[in-house]
Every structure is written in C-alpha cells, then in structure tokens.
C-alpha cells in the first residue's frame, strides 16, 4: 500500500526546493516585524512615546499582514506566487526605509500597516503557504511547518543581531539596512516559484475517498469524502469557518503577549537588553523545533488534535510568566512556551486544507490567517496597553491565558463533532 501511495503521489523533489525558498522569504518578512520589537525601548525613549505607540505599530503590522494575505492570496491565485513575492520584496524594502527615517507616529504606522503588513508580509505568508499545499499530499503538514518555520528562524537569529547592531549603529540605520537586505534575498528566490504545482488526482476526476469511522453526531456514508462528512457534522461550512476564525483569534492573542513583550518585560525586571533578546531568541528557537514536530504529528493524528495539544501547552506555559521573575526561570519559561506554540498557526492552514473544498482553500486560509494576525495585533497592543495602565506585564499575561482558554473551548467542541477527521482516520478530500 505504501508503494502504491508513493506511485500515485503528486510530490516531487522540486516541491522541497519551493518549500525551502518559501521558508527563507518568510524569514525575511518576519524579520522586519522583529525590528520594532527589539527597538521598542530605544524608539520610545528617542521619540518620547509610551510603549503603546510602538506596540500599536507592531499590531498594525500583524493586521496589515492579515488583510494583505486575503488580498495577495487572491492575487497569487491568478498571477502566481512568484509575482506576489516580488511585490513583497519591494514593499518590505520600502517599509523598512520609511520606518527607519520616520519623524512621527503616522509614518511609523503607515510603514508597518501598509508596506510591511499588507504588501510586505501579506504578499508572502499566505500565498507561499497556499502554494506549498499544492505541491504535497503525503507530507503536507510537514511542508507547511517548514514554510511557517521561517517565522521562528527569524526570531532565533535576528533579535540578538538587531540588538547588537542597534547598540552600535542606531535603530534607524538598522531598519534601513534590513530593508535593502530584504530586496537582495527575496527577488532571486522568487524566480523559483515560477513553475506550476502538479495537479492533484482529485482535480483530474479521481474517486471520492471512503470514510471508515463514524460518530454519534455524524455518520459517514459509503463513498463519502471529507467535505461531505463535514457538511453533515457541522450545519454549514461557513459556520465551521467562523469557529476556526474565532479559535485562532483566541490562540494568537495569547501567543502575542510574550513574543512582543518578553524582551521589555525582562528589562523591566532589571535584566539587560541583551538578556531579553536572548530570551526572545530562545523562545523562537523552541518554536522552530515544535513547528517541525507539530507538522510531523499532524500528518499522523490530524490537524485538530494537534491544535488541541499545542493550545493546552501554550496556556500552561504562558501562565509561567505570571509567576516567574528569575533569570534562569525566564529562560526556561521562554523555551517551554516556544515548544508549545510553534506549530499552531500553520496547523490551522492544514485543517482548512483538510476540511474545505479545494476550490475554496486559498481564500479560506487567507481569512483564517487574517483572524490570526488580528489576534496577534490585538494581543501585542493589548499587552502594551495593559502595561501602561497597570505598570506590569503580569496582568497582560493573565489576560492572554483567558483568551487561550476560550480557544480551547472551541477546539474541543470541533474535535468532538469531527472525531474521524481529527483522529486522522479519514483521508484528505484532495
């Protein structure tokens, strides 16, 4: 059976080249986001701003990326991911240069929302994830994890470099220089995306896949495929889409708290900026490892169960930041949080690919990730706002835990309704 599956698989070696190039471009896009995270304190001090101003810029970056994901996902479906990546490269360069030379709040907001968000990260993340799903059928979860791990790679490598460079050359020069680097890296890699993905067997008129299991809530019928089963398990595909969007909002609000504010939290506790940057780097190193592990796990037990495991771990490890204030404890908490949250966002993309018709996957992934970026934007801004009001990040971390618990309620409900799919017993519709 394994040999037969390999013979009929659409997977080709070139697909892995596409995945590696996509991962590198995602790394550059997310690196631009960490500029304001690492520079939050010096930017606030030089400009005389409260922390909520750079926090809002970070939030606008996430919100713009979400809106851009829907817009540029639609664009990439019609014109190809290569052209979308070219737009992303030029926009990231322009956004970093504008942010590095800005003199007021609105220049900072415009750079992060429009250039770094909508036409920067938005032109890369969703189009590249959507494109990767079309190159794989047997290892789709792992391929998505590799592409999405660009976020973690950027977080592992770049914050310490940014921190050192900002100390030596100033935050303005670092932002401008990184913009030039984005253009130099992304433009050549975009050429690798010009080849079209192979057609899936179902797109050529393949038979529906039989469903072997049932639940008390929805019983698969002979000849059912995954989408037919979902339509009976959930009254409406649109309702399922809304629930997934609400779930990822709760997940990402919680996720954003330490990603955006851990470095500033460490400085407030009396540790140096270098120690804070190391904590953030360690957190995202854990995220890189867990993202790959979650991708392998999702290919075996299904996307929903993988999300449940990650969400429980994220809530538990986020709560550690409420109580721990020692250096060693913060390092260990950062690593634990990274190992818990890393694979969550890309697994939502896999769940959408499993549950929705192929012709709807692109825009539905875009909307889900839009809600995720809105959650990240809201979580990052909320963390800064709560800090300004309470003078401490502990209440912000507690707020994140509450949002995470809401996410768990939704995921558990979906898991119960869609048990055959969640267990991995049903084959993908495509």
N, C-alpha and C positions, 0 to 999 in steps of 0.2 A: 504493500500500500504506500509506503514511504517513497519507493522508487517511482511509482505511478504519479504520486502527487508532485514529485520533483520534475517529471517529464511534462506535466501539464501546467506547471507554474509559469507565471509571467516574469519572474525575477531573472535579471541579467546582471553580469558584473558591472556594466556601466551604471546601473542604478546605484551601486555603492559609491561610485565616483560623484554622482549627483548629490548623494547624501552628505559626503564629506565636504564638498564645496558649499552646500547649503548651510552646514554647521558653521563653517568659517565665516560666512556672511552674516549669519545670525549673531555670532560672537561679536563682530564689529558693530552691529546695530545696538546690541545691549551694552556694549562698552560705552557708547555715547550717553546712555542713561546713568551709568555709574559716575560720570564726571560731576554731576550736581550732587550726588550722594556723598562722594568723598570731599567735594568742595563746599558742603553745606555750611560749615563753621566759618572758613575764611571768606566766602562770598557774603554771608550775613554780617560779618564783622566789618568788611570793607565798605559795604553798601549801607550799613546801619539798619538792616532789616531784621524782623523777628524770624524765627525758624519756619514759621508757616509760609513765608514767601518762597524760599527755595523748595519747601515741601510741596507747595501748590504747583510749582514748575514741574517737579517730578510727577505729580499726579496728572497734570495736563499732558505730559509725555505719554503716560500709560493710556489716558483717554483718547488722545490722538491716534496712538497706535491701534487701538481697538476700532475706531471709526475708519481708519485707513485700511485695516485688514479687510473689512467688508467691501470698501470701495476698490482697493487694489486687488483683492481676491477676484472680484468681478472682472476687473481689467485683465488680470493674468489668465482667466479662463478664455478670454477672447484673443489676447495678443501674446500670450506665453509668459512664463515666469522670468525668462531672460530679460525681456524689456522692463518688467516690473522691477527687477533687481538693479538695472541701470538707473531708473528713476530714484530708487532707494539710495544708491551710492552718491549721486549728485546732491540729493536732498540732505543726507547726513552731513556731507561736507559743508553745505551752506548753513545748516543749523548750528553746527559747532562753531563756525566762524562768527555767526551772528551772536551766539551766546557768549563767546569769548571777548567780543568787542562791545557788548551792550552797556548802556549807561542808565537804564531804568527798568522797572518791573515789566512793562509791556514788551520790551524787546526780549527779555528772558522768557516770558510766557509765549510769545509768538514763535521763537526759536524752538521751544520744547513741544508745543502743541502741533504746529503746522509742519515744520521742517523735520524735526527729529521724530515726531509722532506720526502724523497722517501719511506723509510722503517718504518718511525715512524707515522707521521700524515697521510701519504699516505695510509698506511695499515689499517687505522681506519675510516677516514671520509667517503670516497666514498663507501667502502664495507658495512659499517654499514647503511648508508642512503639507498643504493640499497636494502639491506636486509630488511629494515623496510618497503619499498613499497610493498613487497611481503606478508606482514602479514595483510595488511589493504586494504579495498576498500571503505568503507563509511567515514572513518576518516583518510584518507591517508595524507592529508595536515597537520592536527594537529599532527599526529605521526611523520612526517618528521620535523615539527617545534620543537617538544620535543627533538628529537635526536640532531638536529642542535643547540639547545639552550645550549648545552654543551660548545660551544664557549663563549657565554655570561656569563654563570655561572663561567667559569674560569676567565673571565675578571672582574666580580663583586667581586669575593672572593680573588683571588690570588695576584693582583698587590699591594694592601696595605700590605699583608703578606710578599711578596717578598721585598718590600721597607724596612720594619722594620727589616727583617732578614738580608738583605744586610748591613744595618747600624750596626747591632750588630755582625754579623759573617763574613761579606765579601761576595762579589758576587760569588767567586769561590766555597765556601762551600755550598752556597745556591743551585747553579746549580747541584753540585754533589749529595746533599741530595735529591733534587727533582727527579733526575733520579732513585734513589733507591725507592722512593715513587711510581713512575710510575709502576715499576715492581710489587710492592706489591699489587697495586689496580687492574691492568689490567689482570694479569694472572688468578685470581679466577673468575672475571666477564666473561672472555672468555668462560668458561665452559657452561654458559647459552646460548651460541649461537650454541650449537651442534645440537639442534633439528631443523629439516627442516620446512620451512614455508609451510602452506597449499596451495594446488593448486587452482588457480582462476577458476571460472566457464568457462571462455573463453578458458582456457588451456585444458579443458575437452571436447571441441567441442561445446560450447554454441553458441547461435544465435547472429548475429550482432545486435547492438542497433540502432533503428531508430533515425533519426535526425529531430527535429521538426521545425527548423528555417532555413532561407536562407539569403543570402546577394546578392547584385548586382554583386559581384565578383565571388562567388562560391555558387551554389545552391545544397544542399544535395539532393540525390535521394533516393527513397524508399529502405530501407534495408541498407543504408549507416551506417558504423561505423565511429568513429572519424578519424581513419587513412585514410580511403577512402576519407573523406571530405577534410582532409589536403592535400592530394595528388592533388586535383583539385584546392584548394585555393592557394597553393604555387607550382610553376612548379616542384620542386624537394624537397624531404625530406632532401637531403644534403644541398640545399640552405637554407632551414629553420634552419638546424643545424648550419650552418655558421653564420647566422644572430643572433641566440641566443648566439653563442660564442662571437661575436663582442659586443653584448649588455652587456653581463656580464663583459667583459673587461672594458668597459667604466664605468660601475657601480662600479667595485671593485677598479679601480684606484682612484676614488673619495673617496670611503669608507676607503681606507688605510691611507689617509692623517692624519685625526685626531686619528685613532686607534694607529698608530705607533708614531706619533709626538706630540700628545696633551700634554703629560707629559713634554717633553723637551720644548715645546712652553711655558708652564706655568712657568717653571724655568727661561727661558729667559726673561719673563715679570716681574721677580722679586719675584715670589712666591716660597715657599719651595717645595722640592721633595714630601713631604707628601701631600700637596695640589694638586700637579699634579697627584699623584697616586689616590687620591680621585676623581678627575675629570674623570680619565680613568675608575675607578670602577663605577661611576655613569653613564657614557656613556654606559657601557656594561650592567649595570642593566636595563637601558631603552631598550637595545637591547634584553634582555631576555624577558621582558614583551611584546614587539612588535612582537617578533618571534612567541610566542604562539598565540597572537591576529591575526597575519597575517595568521597563519595556519588555524584558525577557519574561517577567512574571505575567504581564497582561496577555502575552501570546499563549500562555498556558492556562490561566484561570479566568480570563475575561477582563474587560476594562472596568466594569462596575465594582467587582470585588477588589481590584487593585486600588481604585479610588478610595474605597472604604478603609482599606488598610492604611493608606497614606494619610487620610483625614484624621483617623484616630491618633496616629503618631504625631501629626502636626499639632493637634490640640494639646496632647500631653507635653510635647517638648516646648511649645510656646509658653505654657504655664511656668516653665522653669525660670524664665526671665523675670517673672514677678517676684521671685524669692531670692534668687542668687545674685550676689554682687561682688564676689571674689574673682580674681583674675583667672585662676585655673578653672573655677566653676563656669565662668562665662565662655572660656574656650570650649569646654566640653559641651555646654548647652548649645553653642553655635554649631558644633559638629553634629550633635544629635538632631537639631532642627533641620539642618541640611539633609541628613539622611532620611528624614521623614517627608519633607515637602517636595523633593526634587522632581519626582516623576508625575506629579498631579496634573499639571496643565496639559502636557502632551497626551496624557491618558484620556482626557476629555475629548480630544480630537479623535482618538481611536474609537471611543464609544460612539461618537457621531458617525464615524465610518461604518461601524457595525450595525447601527440601528436605523439609519435613514437610507432612502433610495439613492443610488449612485448619482443620479442627475441633480440631487438636492444637496449633496455632501458639501460642496465648496462654500455655498453661501451660509449653510447652517453652521459649519465650523467657524466661519467668519463671525457670525453673530454670537456664538458661544464664547469665542475668544475676545470679542468686543466686551461682553459682560465681564470676562475675566480681567481685562485691562481696566474696566471701570472699577472693579473691585480693588485692583492694585492701586489705582489712582485715589479712590476713596480711602483705602487703608493708609496709604502714605500721608495724605493730607490730614486724615483724622488723627494719626499719631502725632503730627506736629501741632495740631490744634489742641489736643488734649494736653500735650506738654505745656503749651503756652498758658492754658487755663489752670492746670494742676501743679506745674513745676516739676513733674516727674513722668517718666515713661512707664511706670508700673501700672497705672490705671489704663494707659493705652494698650499694654499687652493683655490686660484683663478683658478689655473691650474686644480685642481680637479673638480671644478664647470663646467669648459669647457668640460671635459671628460664626466661628468654626463649629460650634455645637448645632447651630441652625443648619449648616451644611450637612452635618451627619444625619439629621432627621430626614432630609430629602433623599440622601443617598440610600439610607436604609429602606425607605419606602419604595424607591425604584428597584432596589435589589430584591425585595420581596415580590414585587409584581413581575419582574423579568428574570426569575430564577434560572431558567435554562440558558439564557444568553449570558447572564452574569457568571455562571459556572464554567462557561467556555464549551458547553456541550453542543451548542448549535453552531454550525458553520456560518461564516460571513455570507451575506446575501450576494456579494460580488464574487 
